[in-house]
């Protein structure tokens, strides 16, 4: 399924576990188990990246809470449904 992919782990490693001073390593208790809201954030950012490349042309789109809150909420709801 969509939410069971190696890309989830690769994104988490890149963002929170790339070295021993990263948040995932330093705050292990907060990241065990890996928080669903953090994964929803990864998907919202990925959606922003896809939106930058619409019609095979790159357009710089800055990621902001206001622009991507709806996408984040959608991904969070879907992940919570999948998690049950």
C-alpha distances in whole Angstrom, upper triangle without the diagonal:
4,6,5,7,11,12,12,14,16,17,18,20,22,22,23,24,26,29,31,32,29,28,25,28,31,29,27,27,26,23,22,20,18,19,16,19,19,15,15,18,17,14,18,19,17,18,21,21,20,22,25,24,25,27,27,29,29,30,30,28,29,26,28,27,29,27,23,24,22,19,19,20,17,14,16,16,12,12,14,13,10,12,15
4,6,7,10,10,10,13,14,14,16,18,19,20,21,22,24,27,29,30,26,26,23,26,29,27,26,26,24,21,21,19,17,17,14,16,16,12,12,15,13,11,14,16,13,14,18,17,16,19,21,21,21,24,24,26,25,26,26,25,25,23,24,24,25,23,20,20,19,16,16,17,14,11,13,14,10,10,13,13,10,12,15
4,6,9,9,8,11,13,12,13,16,17,18,18,19,21,25,26,27,24,22,20,23,26,24,22,23,21,18,18,15,13,13,11,13,13,9,10,13,12,10,13,15,13,14,18,18,17,20,22,23,23,26,26,28,27,27,27,25,25,22,23,23,25,23,19,20,19,16,15,16,14,10,11,12,9,7,11,11,8,9,13
4,7,9,8,9,12,13,13,15,17,18,19,19,21,24,26,27,24,23,20,22,25,24,22,22,21,18,17,15,13,15,13,16,15,12,13,16,14,13,17,18,16,17,21,20,20,23,25,25,26,28,28,30,28,30,29,28,28,25,26,26,28,26,23,23,22,19,18,19,17,14,15,16,13,11,13,14,10,11,14
4,5,6,8,9,11,12,13,15,16,17,17,19,22,24,26,22,22,19,22,25,24,22,23,22,18,18,17,14,16,14,17,15,12,14,16,13,12,16,17,14,16,19,18,18,21,23,22,24,26,25,27,26,27,27,26,26,23,26,25,28,26,23,23,23,20,19,20,19,15,16,18,15,13,16,17,13,14,18
4,5,5,6,9,10,11,12,14,15,15,16,19,21,23,20,20,18,19,23,22,20,22,21,18,18,16,14,16,16,18,16,13,15,16,13,13,17,17,15,17,20,18,18,22,23,23,25,27,26,27,26,27,27,26,26,24,26,26,29,27,24,25,25,21,20,22,21,17,19,21,18,16,19,20,17,17,20
4,5,5,6,8,10,10,12,14,14,15,18,21,22,19,19,17,19,22,22,21,23,21,17,18,17,14,16,15,16,14,11,13,14,10,10,14,13,11,14,16,15,15,18,19,19,21,24,22,24,22,24,23,22,22,20,22,23,26,24,20,22,22,19,18,20,19,15,17,19,17,15,18,20,17,17,21
4,6,5,6,9,10,11,12,12,14,17,20,20,17,17,14,17,20,19,18,19,17,14,15,14,11,12,11,13,10,7,10,11,8,9,13,12,11,14,16,15,16,19,20,21,23,26,25,26,24,25,24,22,22,19,21,21,24,23,19,20,20,17,15,18,17,13,14,17,15,12,15,17,14,14,18
4,5,5,6,9,10,10,10,11,15,17,18,15,15,12,14,18,17,15,18,16,13,13,13,10,12,13,15,12,10,13,14,11,12,16,15,14,17,19,18,19,22,23,23,26,29,27,28,26,27,26,25,24,21,23,23,27,25,22,23,24,20,18,21,20,17,17,20,18,15,18,20,17,16,20
4,5,5,6,9,10,10,10,13,16,17,15,15,13,15,18,19,17,20,19,15,16,16,13,15,15,16,13,11,14,14,11,12,16,14,13,16,18,16,17,21,21,21,24,27,25,26,24,25,24,23,22,20,22,23,26,25,22,23,24,21,19,22,22,18,19,22,20,18,21,22,20,20,23
4,5,5,6,8,9,10,14,16,17,13,14,12,15,17,17,17,19,17,14,16,16,12,13,13,14,10,9,11,11,7,10,12,11,10,13,15,13,15,18,18,19,22,25,23,24,21,22,21,20,19,16,19,19,23,21,18,20,21,18,16,19,19,15,16,20,18,16,19,21,19,19,23
4,5,5,6,7,9,12,14,14,11,11,9,11,14,14,13,15,14,10,12,12,9,10,11,12,9,8,11,11,8,11,14,12,12,16,17,16,18,21,21,23,25,28,27,27,25,25,23,22,21,18,20,20,23,22,19,20,22,19,16,19,19,16,16,19,18,15,18,20,18,18,21
4,6,6,4,6,9,11,12,10,11,9,10,13,14,13,16,15,12,14,14,11,14,15,16,12,12,15,14,11,14,17,15,15,19,19,18,20,23,23,24,27,30,28,29,26,27,25,24,22,20,22,23,26,25,22,23,25,22,20,23,23,20,20,23,22,19,21,24,22,21,24
4,6,6,5,9,12,13,10,11,10,12,15,16,16,19,17,14,17,17,14,15,17,17,13,12,15,13,11,14,16,13,13,17,17,16,18,21,20,21,25,28,26,26,23,23,21,21,19,18,20,21,24,23,21,22,24,21,19,22,23,20,20,24,23,20,23,26,24,23,27
4,6,7,10,12,12,8,9,9,11,13,13,14,17,15,12,15,16,12,13,15,14,10,11,13,11,9,13,14,12,13,16,16,15,18,20,20,22,25,28,26,26,23,23,21,20,18,15,17,18,21,21,18,19,22,19,17,20,21,18,18,22,21,19,21,24,23,22,25
4,6,8,10,9,5,5,5,7,9,10,10,13,11,9,12,13,10,12,14,14,10,11,14,12,11,15,16,15,16,19,19,19,22,24,24,25,28,31,30,30,27,27,24,23,21,18,19,20,23,23,21,21,23,21,18,21,22,19,19,22,22,19,21,24,23,21,25
4,6,7,8,6,7,5,6,9,10,10,13,13,10,12,14,12,14,16,17,13,14,17,16,14,17,19,17,18,22,22,21,24,26,26,27,30,33,32,32,29,29,27,26,24,22,23,23,27,27,24,25,27,24,22,24,25,22,21,25,24,21,23,26,24,23,26
4,7,8,6,9,9,9,11,13,13,17,16,14,16,18,15,17,19,19,16,16,19,18,15,19,20,18,18,22,22,21,23,26,25,26,30,33,31,30,27,28,26,25,23,22,24,24,28,28,25,26,29,26,23,26,27,24,24,28,27,24,26,29,27,26,29
4,6,6,9,9,8,10,13,13,17,17,15,17,19,17,19,22,22,18,19,22,20,19,22,24,21,22,26,25,24,27,29,29,30,33,36,34,34,31,31,28,28,26,24,26,27,30,30,28,29,31,29,26,29,30,27,27,30,30,27,29,32,30,28,32
4,6,8,9,6,7,11,11,15,15,14,16,18,17,19,22,22,19,20,24,22,21,24,26,24,25,28,28,27,30,32,32,33,36,40,38,37,34,34,31,31,29,27,28,28,32,32,30,30,33,31,28,30,32,29,28,31,31,28,29,32,31,29,32
4,7,8,7,6,9,11,15,14,14,16,19,17,19,22,21,18,20,23,21,20,24,25,23,24,28,27,26,30,31,31,33,36,39,37,36,33,33,30,29,26,25,25,26,30,30,28,29,31,30,27,29,31,28,27,31,31,28,29,33,31,29,32
4,6,6,6,8,10,13,12,11,14,16,14,15,18,18,14,16,19,17,16,20,21,19,21,24,24,23,26,28,27,29,32,36,34,33,30,30,27,26,23,21,22,23,26,27,25,25,28,26,23,25,27,24,23,27,27,24,26,29,28,26,29
4,5,5,6,8,10,9,8,12,14,12,13,16,15,12,14,17,15,15,19,20,18,20,23,23,23,26,28,28,30,32,36,35,34,31,30,27,26,23,21,21,21,24,25,23,23,26,24,21,23,25,22,21,24,25,22,23,27,25,23,27
4,6,5,6,9,8,6,9,11,9,10,14,14,11,13,16,15,14,18,19,18,20,23,23,23,26,28,28,30,32,36,35,34,31,31,29,27,25,22,22,22,26,26,23,23,26,24,20,23,24,21,20,23,23,20,21,24,23,21,24
4,6,5,9,10,8,10,13,12,14,17,18,15,16,20,19,18,21,23,22,23,26,26,26,29,31,31,33,35,39,37,37,34,34,31,30,28,25,26,26,29,30,27,27,29,27,24,26,28,25,23,27,27,23,24,28,26,24,27
4,6,9,9,9,12,14,14,15,19,19,16,18,21,20,20,23,24,23,25,28,28,28,31,33,32,35,37,41,39,39,36,35,32,31,28,26,26,25,29,30,28,27,30,29,25,27,29,26,25,28,28,25,26,29,28,26,28
4,6,6,7,9,12,11,12,16,16,14,16,19,18,18,22,23,22,24,27,27,28,30,32,32,34,37,40,39,39,36,35,32,31,28,25,25,24,28,29,26,25,28,27,23,25,27,24,22,25,26,23,23,26,25,23,25
4,5,5,6,9,9,11,15,16,14,16,19,18,18,22,23,23,24,27,28,28,30,32,33,35,37,41,40,40,37,36,34,32,29,27,27,26,29,30,27,26,29,27,24,25,27,24,22,24,25,21,22,25,24,21,23
4,5,5,8,9,11,14,15,14,16,19,19,20,23,24,24,26,28,29,30,32,34,35,37,39,42,42,42,39,38,36,33,31,28,27,26,29,30,28,26,28,27,23,24,26,23,21,23,24,21,20,24,23,20,22
4,6,8,8,8,11,12,11,13,16,16,17,20,21,21,23,25,26,27,29,31,32,34,36,39,39,39,36,35,32,30,28,24,24,22,26,27,24,22,25,24,20,21,23,20,18,20,22,18,18,21,21,18,20
4,5,5,6,10,11,9,11,14,14,14,17,19,19,20,23,24,25,27,29,29,31,33,37,36,36,34,33,31,29,26,23,23,22,25,26,23,22,24,22,19,20,22,19,16,19,20,16,17,20,19,16,19
3,5,7,11,13,12,13,16,17,17,19,21,22,23,25,27,27,29,31,32,34,36,39,39,39,36,36,34,32,30,26,26,25,28,29,26,25,26,24,21,22,23,20,18,20,20,17,16,20,18,15,17
4,6,9,12,11,11,14,16,16,18,20,21,22,24,26,26,28,30,31,33,35,38,37,38,36,36,34,31,30,26,26,25,28,28,25,23,25,23,20,20,21,18,16,18,18,14,14,17,15,12,15
4,6,9,8,8,11,12,12,14,17,17,18,20,22,23,24,26,28,29,31,34,34,34,32,32,30,28,26,22,23,21,25,25,21,21,22,20,17,18,19,15,13,16,16,12,13,16,15,12,15
4,5,5,7,9,10,11,13,15,16,17,19,21,22,23,25,27,28,30,33,33,34,31,31,29,26,24,21,20,19,22,22,19,17,19,17,14,14,16,13,11,13,14,11,11,14,14,11,14
4,5,5,6,9,10,11,12,14,15,17,19,20,21,23,25,26,28,31,31,32,30,29,27,25,23,19,19,17,20,20,17,15,16,14,11,11,12,10,7,10,10,7,7,11,10,9,12
4,5,5,6,9,10,10,12,14,15,17,18,20,21,23,25,26,30,30,30,28,27,25,22,20,16,16,14,17,17,14,12,13,12,8,9,11,9,6,10,11,9,9,13,13,12,15
4,5,5,6,9,10,11,12,14,15,17,19,20,21,24,25,29,29,29,26,25,23,21,19,15,15,14,17,17,14,13,15,13,10,12,13,10,9,13,13,11,12,15,15,14,17
4,5,5,6,9,10,11,12,14,15,17,19,20,22,23,27,27,27,25,25,23,20,19,16,16,15,18,18,14,14,15,12,10,12,12,9,8,11,11,8,11,14,12,12,15
4,5,5,6,9,10,11,13,14,15,17,19,21,22,25,25,26,24,23,22,19,18,14,14,13,15,15,11,11,11,9,6,8,8,5,5,9,9,7,10,12,12,12,15
4,5,5,6,9,10,11,12,14,15,17,19,21,24,24,24,22,21,19,16,14,11,11,10,13,13,9,9,11,9,6,9,10,8,8,12,12,11,13,16,16,16,19
4,6,5,6,9,10,11,12,14,15,17,19,23,22,22,20,20,18,16,15,12,13,13,16,15,11,12,14,11,9,12,12,9,10,14,13,12,15,17,16,16,20
4,5,5,6,9,10,10,12,14,16,17,20,20,21,19,19,18,15,15,12,14,13,16,14,10,12,12,8,7,10,10,7,9,12,11,10,13,15,14,15,19
4,5,5,6,9,10,11,13,15,16,20,20,20,18,17,16,13,12,9,10,10,12,10,7,8,9,6,5,9,9,7,9,12,12,12,15,17,17,18,21
4,5,5,6,9,10,11,13,15,19,19,18,16,15,13,11,10,7,9,10,13,11,8,11,12,9,9,12,13,11,13,16,16,15,18,20,20,20,24
4,5,5,6,9,10,11,13,17,16,16,14,14,14,12,12,10,13,14,16,13,11,13,14,10,10,14,13,11,14,16,15,15,18,20,19,20,23
4,5,5,6,9,10,11,15,15,15,14,13,13,11,12,10,12,13,14,11,9,12,11,8,9,12,11,10,13,15,14,15,18,19,19,21,24
4,5,5,6,9,10,14,15,14,12,11,10,7,8,7,9,11,12,9,8,11,12,9,11,14,14,13,15,18,17,18,21,22,22,24,27
4,5,5,7,9,13,12,12,9,10,9,8,9,9,12,15,16,13,11,15,16,12,14,17,17,15,18,20,19,20,23,24,23,25,28
4,5,5,7,10,10,11,9,10,11,10,12,12,15,17,17,14,13,16,16,12,14,17,16,15,18,20,19,19,23,24,23,25,28
4,5,6,9,10,10,9,8,9,8,10,11,13,15,15,12,11,15,14,12,14,17,16,16,19,21,20,21,24,25,25,27,29
4,6,9,9,8,5,5,6,6,9,10,14,16,17,13,13,17,17,15,17,20,19,19,22,24,23,24,27,28,27,29,32
4,6,6,5,5,6,9,10,13,14,17,20,20,16,16,20,20,17,19,22,21,20,23,25,24,25,28,29,28,30,33
4,5,6,7,8,11,11,15,16,18,21,20,16,16,20,19,17,19,22,20,20,24,25,24,25,28,29,28,31,33
4,5,8,10,13,14,18,19,22,24,24,20,20,24,22,20,23,26,24,24,27,28,27,28,32,32,31,34,36
4,7,10,13,15,18,19,23,25,25,21,21,25,24,22,24,27,25,25,28,30,28,29,32,33,32,34,37
4,7,10,12,16,18,21,24,24,20,20,24,24,22,24,27,26,25,29,30,29,30,33,34,33,35,39
4,7,9,12,15,18,21,21,18,18,22,22,20,22,25,25,24,27,29,28,29,32,33,32,34,37
4,6,10,12,15,19,18,15,16,20,20,19,21,24,23,23,26,28,28,28,31,33,32,34,37
4,6,10,13,16,16,13,15,18,19,18,19,23,23,22,25,27,27,28,30,32,32,33,36
4,6,9,13,13,10,11,15,16,14,16,19,19,19,22,24,24,25,27,29,29,30,33
4,6,10,11,9,10,13,15,14,15,18,19,19,21,23,24,24,27,29,29,30,33
4,7,9,7,7,10,12,11,11,15,16,15,17,20,21,21,23,25,25,26,29
4,5,5,6,8,11,11,11,14,16,16,16,19,21,21,22,25,26,26,29
4,6,5,5,9,10,9,11,13,14,14,17,19,19,20,23,24,24,26
4,6,6,8,10,10,12,14,15,16,18,20,21,22,24,25,26,28
4,6,8,8,10,12,13,14,16,17,19,20,22,23,25,26,28
4,5,5,6,9,10,11,12,14,15,16,18,20,21,22,25
4,5,5,6,9,10,10,12,14,15,16,18,20,21,23
4,5,5,6,9,10,11,12,14,15,17,18,20,22
4,5,5,6,9,10,11,12,14,15,17,18,20
4,5,5,6,9,10,10,12,14,15,16,19
4,6,5,6,9,10,10,12,14,15,17
4,5,5,6,9,10,11,12,14,16
4,5,5,6,9,10,10,12,14
4,5,5,6,9,10,10,13
4,6,5,6,9,10,11
4,5,5,6,9,10
4,5,5,6,9
4,5,5,6
4,5,6
4,6
4
